[in-house]
Every structure is written in C-alpha cells, then in structure tokens.
C-alpha cells in the first residue's frame, strides 16, 4: 500500500484537500442557513440541489472530457467551485444558494470523474484493490478533517467560506502539476433502470433509499444539530462520528460479505441502523445517543453501498458490471435528490426528531424489503458467482465503478487461478480413492 501511495501521492493529496473543502461547505451551509433564518423547506431544497447537480455532472462530464480533455475539465470545474464558494456569503438567499449548489454538485462530480480516471490509469492488476482502499481512506479523512475546521471561526462570517475556496484551489496544484498524458477515456453507458430492476429489484430499491440516507448525513445533520441546540463543536463531532464509523466498519463488513449470504448481511446492517435511529429518537436528543446512533447509522449505511453493488454483480456477466454499477449510482442519485425534501417535510411535521424517524423508516425499509426478496429468489438454487467485495465510497462516480469492475475481474481471475493450481496439484490417486 505504501508503494501505491508513493506513486500517486499528488492525486491522493489533491483529493484529500477537495474532500476537506466539500465537507466544509456541506456542514457550513447547513449551519449558516439556520443563522440566516432559512425555513426547513428552503434549507432542504438547497441541500437537495447539490445532488441534482451531481447527477447532471455524471451524465455530462464524460462528454466534456471527450471534447476538451482531462486537464482542461479538471481546471475549469475547479475554478467554478472556488468562485461559488466565495459567493455564498455574499448572496445569502435561498434561490442563490440553490443555484450555487447545483453548480457545485455538477462541478464536484466532474472533478471526481476526472481524478478517478487518473487513478484507474495509475493502478494495475497488482494494486487496484489497494488504490481503492487508499481512495476510500482519503475521502473519509477529508470529510472528518473538515468538521474540525468548522469550529475554528464564526459561521456567520466570511472566513470559513474563504478557507473552503482556498482549499479547493490548492487541491488542483498537486494534481495538475503531476498529471501526465490524459488516460484513455470511454465512459460505460449506465444500464437502463428497467433492466436493472429486472436483474436485482433489491439492489434498485435499496440504492434509492440509501441515496436519501446519504443526503441526510451530508446536508441535514448540521440542521438537525442546531434544531436540538447543539454547539458548533458538538455538531462537528457528531458528523465526524458518522464518517469515522463508515471507514472503520467498511472492511469488517466487506470481509463478512465474502463469507455469508449477502442478503442476510444487508438485512442485518440495515435493521441495526434503523434500530439505532429509533433509540436516538426515543432518547429525545441526548448527546450520547446522538453520537452512538450517528456512528451506527454511518457505519452500516456506507458499507451497504459497496455491499449492494457486489451483490448485484453476483448475478451479472463481467462485461455488464460497470453498466449496472452506473445504473445503481444513477438510482442512488435520484434518492439523494428526494431525501432532503422528504426529511425537511418530516422535520417540519414532527420537529427535530423527524430526522431520526426518517432514518428509521428508510433503513428499516431496506431491511424489510431485503427480507421479502429472500422469499422470492432462492439464492441457494440459482446460478450465481460470488464476486469479491470492493470498498467503494458513497461519493463515488461512474468512473470509480469502472475501477471497481476491473478489481472484481482481477479478483475473480485470481480465485480461478488458485482453484486451477490446487486441482493440478491434487494427486490423481487421491481423487480415485475419493
């Protein structure tokens, strides 16, 4: 892993700074919206707008890259992100922030796709899994670091927005200065939703619901924290626990997914997450309950993302995996757009506790639907091939799905090779005795 990091340290450093800037603006806007007197509905629209832009970026960025190349797309989108971050405090109006969030969502998606295509080009069969792991760690570390920067200045001022803009601007220097030739780029067309549902109804429904969970974690957690009178430091700590737990539990859950029926794991993790949300609601906003429940939900929902992709790939031919992953990411984006709107409505209806009720309903819904699907598809008798789990962050794009597909293919070849070697070394006399 050290060798992989040393070979691509500039890219990972740039992505870390980008994630700090993105994580900072996500939390800061939630806090500042409350200070500016935005209604819950207005704030939820602002938070939803980011995912609308992100979804648009996933569809249009490959065309931009094909037209003008990686470097120009990376630099142009980065400049737009920095500009919008500076304009937020100057135009503290819901309509302006909504437009800004659409633009920033679009640009961040484009930046991720470009960076991830460089990551794919820099990795090979021997280190692709390690590259994915480092990328996951860098992304989560950036978001966590951002939460502590929020506590360093007054949220009602300009400084935090300036810091976020500067971090994003600095992120492009190591990447652009170290970038070599543009890698070959051909985006796989996502699988049609109708075909995706036919392949795996469970994955389609679960990915849509998970999108709402991620949107709640990324945008509305700060709003909830202010509604229950947490300090800025407490809110930052709360959001940090979500992402720290997501990173810590990613690998144990991934290890289990390669050894048990993945549907049982989907049921277990989602129901545990739902139960923890219910506990937090019943505790009435006690800070310890908020921290514990946030950690459990973050630690179960984020690994579910990669788990569902791996489960879907079990039923696919290798050449269809990237298209299916792209389709699942699109469905996840639709859920992320609708999530803040529904959550905002529930918080207006039920008060701050609506945050936990929403998470309880969504996470439990995933588990119950997975339980239902187990009665409809007998995995023990169907022909399928268990594909190794790959740690994929919830902020991934279609390009990272391509990287993961290559990892799946490499891992499958390694397994088949080991089986073939074992069979070739078996004593024929032993086989005859058996």
Buried (B, 14 or more C-beta within 10 A) or exposed (E): EEEBBEBBEBBBBBBBBBBBBBBBBBBBBBBBBBEBEBEBBBBBBBBBBBBBBBBBBBBEBBEBBEEEBBBBBBBBBBBBBBBBBBBBBEEBEBEBBBBBBBBBBBBBBBBBBBBBBBBBBBBEEEBBBBBBBBBBBBBBBBBBBBBBBBBEBEBEEEEBBBBBBBBBBBBBBBBBEBBEEBBEBEBBEBBEBEEBBEBBBBBBBBBBBBBBBBBBBBBBBBBBBBBBEBEBEBBBBBBBBBBBBBBBBBBEBBEBBEEEBBBBBBBBBBBBBBBBBBBBBEBEBBBEBBBBBBBBBBBBBBBBBBBBBBBBBBBBEBEBBBBBBBBBBBBBBBBBBBBBBBBBBBBEEBEBBBBBBBBBBBBBBBBBBBBEBBEEBEBEEEEEEBBBBBBBBBBBBBBBBBBBBBBBBBBBEEBEEEEEEEEEEEEEEEEEEE
